[in-house]
Amino acid sequence: MLLRNALRAATAMSLIAAGAAQAENLVIATVNNGDMIRMQGLTEDFTEKTGHTVEWVTLEENVLRQRVTTDITTKGGAFDIMTIGMYETPIWGANGWLVALDDLSADYNVDDILPAMRGGLSHDGTLYAAPFYGESSMIMYRTDLMEKAGLEMPDAPTWEFIREAAAAMTDRDADINGICLRGKAGWGEGGAFITAMSNSFGARWFDMDWNAQFDTQPWKDTLEFFVGMMNESGPAGYATNGFNENLSLFQQGKCGMWIDATVAASFVTNPDDSTVADSVGFALAPDNGLGKRSNWLWAWALGIPAGSQKVDAAKEFIEWATSTGYIELVAENEGWANVPPGARTSLYENENYKDIPFAKMTLESILTADPNNSTVEESPYVGVQFAAIPEFAGIATEVSQEFSAVYAGQQTVDEALEKAQALTNDAMEAAGYR
């Protein structure tokens, strides 16, 4: 009897030990955007279902990019899951730096991921990161201020209309800026915005021989228009404003218009956070009649660094966080307007989501952004607000710093473009493109 009890006790202990061995603590690096903050608040659901715990490292966008890039290129091993995007994923996948996500469960339904998102997060047809949410960019505007200005927002406005409307809605005495846009340095912050904008002005980063194009008229037109409009109608200190800073300004009622990520729509229309939630309209990003709008294409996605010791648990988390089940979990807790948008086809077929005010414009913006044909003149690169080459992040960060110096009044447009031209050509020559 004693022996039998001892064996039972030993068996129980071994089962507990086996369970403990299977339960992992995952360290996840993510950006400090609202949807990711919301995900952190719901991770108890993941822990209850799997036994795995989660440790979050939440960083500002520019810092996140720097940290995860350094970690993966040096094989630092600090993170089990990284929040990355359409720029990094195909490059890192090609380099063998990410774990392929080609064996996710049938219930996960990879085929439900929007083709634009799946394609942008794949290399040679293999998915290397799963989209937490997908986005383009669009205009969010105050319907009350537009009406007060005696104007009506078209579904697909021009940049000239936007500048006119911004000036008409600006009321400095009431601390209302007609328009709020990113000026913050960083290739994915202000750099992303001005590059997407430049596409609609006929600009491009490189010609077909990889020569920089900052010495061309379209880039000069883009920067002069941007600076002129922002000086007329933008907030003070816009040179340091990125996504989160402009979101805060808009929610406080200090912006007539904001052109930025479609994912922001749920935040500016949430009455718990936004003072103008009941008076927000949406329109496509502006154009100049050249056949290209100024909307980008992006996904914040979850990828696993190659060599991770917790691949199975990390895949469980990715399936949990990017599944239709997670969308339903958010809807149950926060309402359908607050679910992560832009990643799955089924969301836009869901009867609960179809009538959300910004759903149609978000999907249309995503579908009209073409990373394979983003510029008026032919270009050698893939990408809308970036060029999908390894050297781009470093080059574009420097270029964006020169542009932000213009916004801050520290140098002229011509000076910034001359520096951008030189540093870009130098970098491309050193990298062997020219």
Backbone torsions as a table, in degrees:
resi	resn	phi	psi	omega
1	MET	NA	-45.8	179.9
2	LEU	-61.8	-40.4	179.7
3	LEU	-64.2	-42.4	-179.6
4	ARG	-62.1	-43.9	179.6
5	ASN	-63.7	-39.0	179.4
6	ALA	-64.1	-40.6	178.5
7	LEU	-65.2	-41.1	178.0
8	ARG	-61.3	-44.0	-179.9
9	ALA	-63.0	-41.5	-179.8
10	ALA	-65.1	-40.8	179.2
11	THR	-63.3	-44.0	179.5
12	ALA	-61.2	-43.2	-179.8
13	MET	-64.0	-37.9	-179.1
14	SER	-68.6	-36.0	177.3
15	LEU	-66.3	-41.2	177.4
16	ILE	-62.2	-43.8	179.8
17	ALA	-62.9	-39.2	179.3
18	ALA	-64.7	-41.9	177.9
19	GLY	-62.7	-40.8	-179.9
20	ALA	-65.0	-36.2	-179.6
21	ALA	-67.0	-30.9	-178.3
22	GLN	-79.2	-25.6	-179.5
23	ALA	-80.5	123.5	-177.0
24	GLU	-113.6	158.8	169.4
25	ASN	-107.7	112.9	-176.4
26	LEU	-94.2	131.4	175.3
27	VAL	-100.7	120.0	-173.7
28	ILE	-120.6	126.0	175.3
29	ALA	-93.6	129.8	-179.2
30	THR	-145.5	167.0	-178.4
31	VAL	-88.9	154.3	-174.8
32	ASN	-87.3	42.7	175.4
33	ASN	-87.4	159.1	-172.5
34	GLY	-58.8	-40.2	-178.3
35	ASP	-65.5	-34.6	178.9
36	MET	-72.9	-36.2	176.1
37	ILE	-63.4	-40.0	177.6
38	ARG	-63.2	-41.5	179.1
39	MET	-59.3	-39.9	-180.0
40	GLN	-61.0	-34.8	-179.9
41	GLY	-73.0	-12.5	-177.3
42	LEU	-109.2	3.6	-173.1
43	THR	-71.8	-11.3	173.0
44	GLU	-60.0	-32.2	178.1
45	ASP	-62.1	-41.8	177.4
46	PHE	-64.3	-45.1	-179.5
47	THR	-62.9	-41.8	179.1
48	GLU	-62.0	-36.1	-175.9
49	LYS	-81.3	-28.3	-171.8
50	THR	-120.4	-21.6	-174.2
51	GLY	87.5	-13.6	180.0
52	HIS	-78.0	142.6	175.5
53	THR	-105.6	164.1	-174.1
54	VAL	-130.8	133.7	173.8
55	GLU	-115.6	122.1	-174.8
56	TRP	-98.2	137.8	169.5
57	VAL	-118.4	102.7	-172.4
58	THR	-103.8	123.3	-170.3
59	LEU	-132.1	152.5	171.3
60	GLU	-63.0	150.1	-168.0
61	GLU	-52.5	-50.9	-178.6
62	ASN	-63.0	-39.2	-179.4
63	VAL	-68.5	-41.5	177.5
64	LEU	-56.5	-49.0	-178.0
65	ARG	-59.1	-42.7	-179.5
66	GLN	-64.9	-45.4	-176.2
67	ARG	-65.5	-47.7	-175.7
68	VAL	-71.6	-33.7	178.0
69	THR	-65.7	-44.9	177.9
70	THR	-61.6	-42.9	-176.6
71	ASP	-65.7	-42.8	-175.2
72	ILE	-77.1	-32.6	-179.5
73	THR	-76.1	-26.6	178.6
74	THR	-98.2	0.6	-176.8
75	LYS	55.8	45.1	-176.8
76	GLY	-69.2	-30.7	176.5
77	GLY	73.7	22.6	-177.5
78	ALA	-75.7	-23.5	-172.5
79	PHE	-127.6	145.4	174.3
80	ASP	-91.8	-29.3	176.7
81	ILE	-137.7	139.4	178.5
82	MET	-120.5	140.7	171.0
83	THR	-88.1	112.2	-176.1
84	ILE	-132.0	180.0	-175.2
85	GLY	-132.1	-164.7	-176.1
86	MET	-70.8	-21.1	177.6
87	TYR	-73.8	-53.1	-173.5
88	GLU	-71.5	-40.0	-166.4
89	THR	-57.0	-53.6	-178.8
90	PRO	-63.9	-36.3	-179.6
91	ILE	-67.7	-47.9	-179.3
92	TRP	-68.3	-35.3	176.4
93	GLY	-63.3	-42.5	179.0
94	ALA	-63.8	-31.8	-180.0
95	ASN	-81.3	-4.9	-178.3
96	GLY	78.3	21.2	-176.6
97	TRP	-91.0	-9.2	-178.5
98	LEU	-122.8	150.7	175.2
99	VAL	-78.3	129.7	177.5
100	ALA	-65.2	139.4	177.6
101	LEU	-104.8	54.6	-176.1
102	ASP	-100.9	9.6	-179.2
103	ASP	-133.4	32.2	176.5
104	LEU	-69.6	157.2	-171.4
105	SER	-66.9	157.8	177.9
106	ALA	-61.6	-36.0	179.6
107	ASP	-63.0	-27.7	-179.0
108	TYR	-66.2	-34.0	175.8
109	ASN	60.7	72.0	177.9
110	VAL	-58.2	-32.5	-176.9
111	ASP	-66.6	-14.5	178.9
112	ASP	-79.5	-15.7	178.5
113	ILE	-66.3	134.0	-179.9
114	LEU	-54.1	134.2	-177.1
115	PRO	-53.1	-38.5	-179.9
116	ALA	-62.7	-36.5	-179.4
117	MET	-76.4	-43.9	-179.6
118	ARG	-63.3	-43.2	179.8
119	GLY	-64.1	-41.0	-177.9
120	GLY	-71.8	-15.8	-178.7
121	LEU	-111.0	19.8	-178.2
122	SER	-122.6	159.9	170.2
123	HIS	-133.8	125.6	-176.8
124	ASP	51.7	39.3	175.6
125	GLY	81.8	-0.4	179.4
126	THR	-103.8	129.0	179.2
127	LEU	-75.6	129.2	180.0
128	TYR	-116.9	-6.2	174.1
129	ALA	-154.7	145.9	-178.7
130	ALA	-104.3	133.0	-175.2
131	PRO	-71.2	121.8	171.7
132	PHE	-74.6	-47.7	165.6
133	TYR	-147.3	155.7	177.1
134	GLY	-114.0	155.2	-178.0
135	GLU	-152.5	157.0	161.0
136	SER	-120.1	-155.7	173.0
137	SER	-131.5	153.1	-178.3
138	MET	-155.4	175.2	178.4
139	ILE	-90.6	128.6	168.4
140	MET	-111.8	128.6	-173.5
141	TYR	-141.7	156.6	178.0
142	ARG	-81.6	111.0	-179.2
143	THR	-65.2	-33.6	-179.4
144	ASP	-69.2	-40.0	179.6
145	LEU	-72.2	-34.8	177.1
146	MET	-63.9	-42.7	178.5
147	GLU	-65.5	-41.9	178.7
148	LYS	-61.5	-33.2	179.0
149	ALA	-78.2	-5.9	180.0
150	GLY	75.8	25.5	-177.8
151	LEU	-120.9	160.4	176.5
152	GLU	-127.6	125.4	-177.9
153	MET	-73.6	121.8	173.1
154	PRO	-69.6	159.3	175.1
155	ASP	-65.3	-29.5	-177.5
156	ALA	-135.7	78.6	-173.1
157	PRO	-78.8	165.6	173.0
158	THR	-95.2	164.8	176.4
159	TRP	-64.7	-34.7	178.9
160	GLU	-62.1	-41.5	177.2
161	PHE	-63.5	-42.4	-179.2
162	ILE	-61.0	-42.0	179.5
163	ARG	-65.3	-42.2	177.9
164	GLU	-62.3	-45.8	-179.4
165	ALA	-65.2	-39.9	179.4
166	ALA	-60.4	-44.4	179.0
167	ALA	-64.0	-39.1	-177.9
168	ALA	-69.8	-29.4	-177.4
169	MET	-90.2	-13.1	-177.8
170	THR	-69.4	130.2	176.7
171	ASP	-138.8	91.0	-175.4
172	ARG	-61.3	-36.0	-179.0
173	ASP	-64.2	-31.8	-179.6
174	ALA	-95.6	7.4	-179.7
175	ASP	59.9	39.7	176.4
176	ILE	-113.1	119.9	176.7
177	ASN	-95.1	134.6	-178.5
178	GLY	-62.7	-30.3	-178.5
179	ILE	-150.3	141.6	176.6
180	CYS	-123.4	124.3	-178.7
181	LEU	-138.0	158.7	-179.7
182	ARG	-70.1	130.4	171.2
183	GLY	-124.9	-4.3	-174.3
184	LYS	-64.8	134.5	178.3
185	ALA	-63.5	150.3	-177.6
186	GLY	133.0	134.3	-175.2
187	TRP	-63.7	-29.9	-179.8
188	GLY	-97.5	-0.7	177.1
189	GLU	-102.2	-107.0	178.6
190	GLY	-63.2	-29.7	178.4
191	GLY	-62.6	-39.2	178.9
192	ALA	-65.3	-43.1	-178.1
193	PHE	-64.6	-50.0	-174.3
194	ILE	-67.9	-31.0	177.1
195	THR	-67.9	-46.1	177.0
196	ALA	-61.2	-40.8	177.8
197	MET	-62.7	-41.4	-176.9
198	SER	-63.5	-30.1	177.8
199	ASN	-57.1	-39.0	-177.8
200	SER	-75.9	-14.4	175.7
201	PHE	-94.1	1.1	179.2
202	GLY	89.8	11.7	-178.9
203	ALA	-88.7	166.8	174.1
204	ARG	-155.1	159.5	180.0
205	TRP	-74.3	-41.6	-174.4
206	PHE	-137.4	149.8	167.8
207	ASP	-84.5	-175.1	-173.0
208	MET	-69.8	-10.9	176.1
209	ASP	-104.1	15.3	178.3
210	TRP	65.7	27.9	171.3
211	ASN	-86.0	134.1	177.1
212	ALA	-59.9	149.3	-174.7
213	GLN	-120.1	21.6	-178.5
214	PHE	-74.1	-10.2	177.9
215	ASP	-92.3	17.4	-179.2
216	THR	-102.2	159.5	-178.4
217	GLN	-61.3	-40.4	-179.5
218	PRO	-58.0	-37.8	178.1
219	TRP	-69.6	-39.7	177.3
220	LYS	-62.4	-43.0	178.6
221	ASP	-61.9	-41.8	-179.3
222	THR	-60.9	-53.2	-176.4
223	LEU	-66.3	-41.5	-179.1
224	GLU	-65.4	-39.1	177.7
225	PHE	-65.3	-46.6	-179.0
226	PHE	-60.1	-50.2	-177.6
227	VAL	-65.2	-42.2	179.0
228	GLY	-61.2	-46.1	-179.6
229	MET	-65.3	-43.1	-178.1
230	MET	-70.0	-35.2	176.2
231	ASN	-67.1	-34.8	178.4
232	GLU	-71.8	-44.9	-164.1
233	SER	-133.1	2.4	-177.7
234	GLY	-94.6	170.9	-180.0
235	PRO	-75.1	153.8	173.4
236	ALA	-61.8	141.9	177.8
237	GLY	73.1	23.4	-177.6
238	TYR	-63.5	-16.1	179.6
239	ALA	-63.6	-18.4	179.8
240	THR	-112.8	10.1	-179.3
241	ASN	-92.3	128.9	172.9
242	GLY	-115.7	-156.9	-176.9
243	PHE	-56.8	-54.5	-173.6
244	ASN	-66.7	-36.4	179.4
245	GLU	-65.4	-42.8	179.6
246	ASN	-71.7	-34.0	174.7
247	LEU	-59.1	-46.1	179.5
248	SER	-61.4	-44.0	178.8
249	LEU	-61.2	-44.0	-178.7
250	PHE	-65.4	-43.9	-179.7
251	GLN	-64.1	-27.6	177.9
252	GLN	-82.6	-0.7	179.4
253	GLY	82.5	20.8	-175.3
254	LYS	-101.7	9.2	179.7
255	CYS	-132.3	132.5	172.4
256	GLY	-76.0	-41.0	178.8
257	MET	-138.3	152.2	174.4
258	TRP	-143.7	123.8	176.7
259	ILE	-106.6	113.2	-175.3
260	ASP	-165.9	-165.1	-172.5
261	ALA	-58.5	135.2	178.9
262	THR	-59.3	-25.4	-179.0
263	VAL	-63.2	-20.3	-179.4
264	ALA	-70.4	-15.2	-174.3
265	ALA	-57.5	-39.1	-178.5
266	SER	-69.0	-26.8	-179.1
267	PHE	-79.8	-39.7	-178.2
268	VAL	-76.2	-17.0	178.6
269	THR	-103.5	7.0	179.1
270	ASN	-88.8	112.6	-175.9
271	PRO	-64.4	-16.9	177.6
272	ASP	-73.7	-23.9	-175.2
273	ASP	-117.9	-25.4	-171.7
274	SER	-112.2	128.4	178.6
275	THR	-76.6	-9.4	-177.7
276	VAL	-120.0	23.5	-171.9
277	ALA	-56.4	-31.5	-175.2
278	ASP	-90.3	6.5	-178.0
279	SER	-138.9	49.9	179.7
280	VAL	-118.1	128.6	174.6
281	GLY	-115.5	170.3	-175.2
282	PHE	-135.6	145.8	177.2
283	ALA	-150.0	162.5	177.5
284	LEU	-65.9	151.5	176.0
285	ALA	-58.4	149.6	-172.0
286	PRO	-70.4	162.1	173.1
287	ASP	-134.6	-178.8	177.7
288	ASN	-125.8	19.9	179.8
289	GLY	77.0	14.2	-178.6
290	LEU	-100.3	4.0	177.6
291	GLY	95.4	-0.4	179.1
292	LYS	-128.8	126.8	173.3
293	ARG	-86.6	171.2	-175.1
294	SER	-103.1	31.7	177.9
295	ASN	-96.3	142.5	-178.3
296	TRP	-98.6	-177.2	175.0
297	LEU	-137.8	129.2	-175.7
298	TRP	-154.9	156.2	168.2
299	ALA	-139.9	133.5	163.9
300	TRP	-88.2	121.1	-170.3
301	ALA	-130.6	166.0	-178.7
302	LEU	-112.3	124.4	179.2
303	GLY	-128.7	159.1	-177.7
304	ILE	-112.3	122.2	177.8
305	PRO	-61.8	137.2	177.1
306	ALA	-61.2	144.9	-179.5
307	GLY	87.0	0.3	177.2
308	SER	-60.5	142.7	178.2
309	GLN	-89.4	0.9	-175.1
310	LYS	-129.3	39.8	-173.4
311	VAL	-60.2	-45.2	-176.6
312	ASP	-62.6	-46.2	179.1
313	ALA	-65.6	-38.1	179.3
314	ALA	-64.0	-39.8	177.1
315	LYS	-65.5	-36.3	176.0
316	GLU	-60.5	-42.2	179.4
317	PHE	-65.7	-44.3	-178.8
318	ILE	-61.1	-42.2	176.9
319	GLU	-62.2	-41.3	179.8
320	TRP	-63.8	-46.6	-170.4
321	ALA	-79.0	-20.9	-175.1
322	THR	-117.9	21.3	-176.5
323	SER	-98.5	169.2	173.0
324	THR	-65.9	-28.8	177.5
325	GLY	-63.0	-38.6	177.5
326	TYR	-66.9	-40.4	177.2
327	ILE	-56.8	-44.1	179.3
328	GLU	-67.3	-33.8	177.4
329	LEU	-64.0	-44.4	177.6
330	VAL	-64.4	-43.6	180.0
331	ALA	-59.0	-40.8	-179.9
332	GLU	-65.4	-37.3	-175.9
333	ASN	-92.1	-32.0	-170.8
334	GLU	-123.8	-10.3	-176.5
335	GLY	96.8	153.5	-174.7
336	TRP	-63.6	-29.1	-179.0
337	ALA	-64.7	-18.8	-173.7
338	ASN	-105.4	9.0	178.7
339	VAL	-73.6	154.9	178.1
340	PRO	-63.7	123.8	-174.2
341	PRO	-93.8	171.9	162.5
342	GLY	74.5	9.8	-176.3
343	ALA	-110.9	-33.7	-172.7
344	ARG	-122.9	137.1	178.4
345	THR	-60.6	-40.7	-174.7
346	SER	-61.6	-27.5	179.5
347	LEU	-61.8	-39.1	-176.9
348	TYR	-83.1	-1.3	172.5
349	GLU	-105.0	-4.6	-175.8
350	ASN	-78.1	126.4	-178.3
351	GLU	-60.1	-28.5	179.9
352	ASN	-73.2	-18.6	-173.9
353	TYR	-108.4	-20.7	-172.1
354	LYS	-57.2	-34.5	-175.2
355	ASP	-94.1	4.6	173.9
356	ILE	-61.8	129.7	-169.0
357	PRO	-54.0	-33.4	-174.4
358	PHE	-100.8	-0.7	-173.7
359	ALA	-61.8	-48.4	-176.3
360	LYS	-64.1	-43.9	-178.1
361	MET	-68.4	-35.4	176.7
362	THR	-61.2	-50.1	-178.2
363	LEU	-64.0	-42.8	179.6
364	GLU	-62.2	-39.3	179.2
365	SER	-64.9	-42.5	178.6
366	ILE	-62.9	-44.7	-174.8
367	LEU	-71.6	-22.1	-178.8
368	THR	-92.9	-3.8	176.3
369	ALA	-89.1	121.1	-174.6
370	ASP	-119.6	101.2	-177.6
371	PRO	-66.6	-17.2	179.1
372	ASN	-90.6	-4.9	-177.4
373	ASN	-155.1	63.4	-169.3
374	SER	-96.5	-12.3	-173.7
375	THR	-117.5	155.8	179.6
376	VAL	-65.5	-51.9	173.4
377	GLU	-88.0	151.4	-177.2
378	GLU	-59.8	139.8	178.1
379	SER	-129.8	157.9	-174.8
380	PRO	-89.6	2.6	-172.3
381	TYR	-119.1	158.2	172.2
382	VAL	-96.6	142.0	178.7
383	GLY	130.0	147.3	178.9
384	VAL	-95.2	-60.6	-179.3
385	GLN	-100.7	11.4	176.0
386	PHE	-154.6	163.3	171.6
387	ALA	-106.0	123.4	-171.5
388	ALA	-79.3	65.4	173.4
389	ILE	-128.2	150.1	-174.8
390	PRO	-58.8	-30.7	-175.8
391	GLU	-76.9	-14.2	-169.9
392	PHE	-61.4	-44.3	-174.1
393	ALA	-57.2	-46.0	179.7
394	GLY	-66.5	-45.8	180.0
395	ILE	-62.5	-48.7	-174.4
396	ALA	-68.6	-29.3	174.7
397	THR	-63.0	-43.8	178.2
398	GLU	-65.8	-43.4	179.0
399	VAL	-61.1	-43.2	-179.0
400	SER	-64.4	-31.1	176.5
401	GLN	-66.6	-38.7	177.0
402	GLU	-65.1	-40.8	179.6
403	PHE	-66.6	-41.4	179.4
404	SER	-63.9	-30.7	175.9
405	ALA	-65.9	-32.4	174.0
406	VAL	-66.2	-46.6	-178.7
407	TYR	-60.5	-32.1	-179.6
408	ALA	-84.3	-0.6	179.0
409	GLY	79.9	18.3	-175.7
410	GLN	-91.8	-15.1	175.3
411	GLN	-159.2	170.0	-177.9
412	THR	-88.5	165.2	175.1
413	VAL	-57.5	-46.3	-178.5
414	ASP	-61.7	-40.8	179.2
415	GLU	-63.4	-43.4	-179.3
416	ALA	-65.3	-42.4	-179.1
417	LEU	-67.4	-36.7	177.1
418	GLU	-63.3	-43.3	178.2
419	LYS	-66.7	-41.4	179.5
420	ALA	-61.5	-42.0	179.1
421	GLN	-61.1	-46.9	-176.5
422	ALA	-67.7	-48.4	-175.2
423	LEU	-68.9	-33.6	178.4
424	THR	-68.4	-46.9	178.5
425	ASN	-63.1	-39.5	177.3
426	ASP	-60.5	-46.4	-178.7
427	ALA	-64.9	-41.0	-179.3
428	MET	-69.3	-33.7	176.5
429	GLU	-68.0	-43.5	179.6
430	ALA	-63.0	-31.1	-178.4
431	ALA	-84.6	-5.0	175.8
432	GLY	89.3	13.3	179.2
433	TYR	-79.7	-25.8	-173.6
434	ARG	-124.5	NA	NA
